Amino acid sequence: ETGLNAATIACEADAAAAVMLVSEKYLNRSKAKGLKVLAGNSSGGSPSDPALVPISVAKALLQTLRISSGDLTSVELMEAYAVQAMVTADALGLEARALNELGGALARGHPIGASGAILAVQLFSQMMRVQAQSATGRSCGMALIAAAGGLGSGMVVERAC
């Protein structure tokens, strides 16, 4: 018994998302709403526990940008099971209100192949909907995802409009 079943993992789901990357010059000229990527990181960890890799990715991003988890107004985590979100929130000191506010993969399903784009779209939607700022006056968000084999990736963005 591996403990993996419908109650402990996200189901596969069909989905699609589109993310358009543009230059800052184009964004300013077009008057469109967008997010500015401040930093990104990918890392490897233990293949036996890939769900924990996004924690080290997030810590590295926060350290690189010299910001704290309190500066994040929105965090989108692609969680494969509920405890992953709970452990990540605890390890990073995230406020519950900032994590997967529009629902994570357990709520919407896990669209294999579109998961990263879905995270970016969710993060954009949340940051455009809520004009929240941290105590430092910044409006930063983070997207985190784990992958099979112990890989993890993340990015930190801020509102660019």
N, C-alpha and C positions, 0 to 999 in steps of 0.2 A: 504494500500500500504506500503510495507516494504522497498521499494527502492532497493531491491535485484533483479537484473536481469542480463542478459548476458553481459551488458555493465559495470556492477559494481563489478562482482565477477569473479574469475578464473573458467574456465570450467574444468570439470573432464576430465582426460586423462589417457590412458594406458601408463605405463612406467615401467622400471625396472632399478635397479642399484645395484652394488655390492660394498661393502666396506669391506676391510680385515684389521682387527686389529692384529698387530704383536708386539712383544717386541722390544725395542730399540736395544737389542743385535742382534736379528734376522735381523732387518733392516740394521744395520751396516755390518753384515756378508754377506748379500745377495747383497749388493750394489744397492738395489732397491731405487727408489725415493719414498718419502713419506712425510707425515706431522706429526709432534709431537704435541699431544694434551697437551696444557699448562694448561687449566682449562675448566671446564664445569659447567653449572648451570641450574636449573629448578626452576620455580616460579609460583605462582598463582596470579591472579589479578581479576579484575571485569569481571564476566561472561557477562555483558552487553557490554563490549568493549574489547574483547580478542586481538584485533589487536595491542593494546598498550603494552601488557605484554612483548614482546621482548625488548622494550626500557629499562624497569627496569632490565631485565636479562642482557642486554648488559652493562648497567652502573655498575652493581654488578661485572661482569667479569673484566671490565676495572679497577675498584677499587681494586679488589683482586690481579690483576697482576701488579698494579701500572703503568699502561700504559694509554695513551690517545688514542682517536679515530684517531689522526694523525699518530699513530704507525701502523694502520691497512692499509695494501696495498690492501686487497681484503675483501669484505663483501658480503655474500650471505644471502639474506632475502627471506623467503618464504612469499610472499605477496599475500593476497587474493584479493586486489583491489589496484589501483594505489596510492590512497591517503595514504595508509598504508606505502608504501615505502617513500613517500615524508615526512610524519610526522616523521618517524623513522630517516631518514637522517638528518632532521632539528634538532631533539631532541638530537642526538648524535654528531652533527657537522661533519658529514661524507662528504668527497669530493664526488661529483657525479661520478667521474671516478672510485671510489672504490666499488660502490654499484651495484651488479647484472650485471656486465659488459658483461657477456655472455647471458644475458636475464633472466628475472625472470619468475615466474609462469604465469603471464599474457601473456608472449610471447610463452611459451612452453606448457602451460596447467598445471593442478594441479593433478599430479598422486597420488590420495588418497592411502595411505598405503606405498608409496615409497618416499614421499616428503622429509623426513629427509635424506635418503640415496642419493637422487638426489642432495640435498644441499651439502653434503660432497663431492660427485663426482665433482660437479661444482666448489667448492672451490679448490679442488686438481688440477683440470684442469687449472684454472685461475692462481694459484700460481706456477705451473710448467711452464706455458707458459710465464709468465711475471716475469722477475728476479728483480722486483721492490723492493726497500727498502725504509723505512721511513727515515726521517732526522736523527733518532737515529741509523741507520744501521741495524735495524731489518726488518724481512719480516714475519709479522704476518697477519693472516686472521681470520675472524669470520663468523660463521654460526648462523642464528637465525630463529626460527620458532614459530608460535603461534598455539595453538590447541583449539578446542571447549571447552567451559566452562570456559575460562579465564586462560588457562595454557600456558606457554611459556618455551622454552628451547634454550640453546645456547652453543657454545664452541669457544674457541680461540685456534688457531694452529699456528705453525711456520714451515717453511721448514726444513726438516730433511735430506737433501741430499747435 
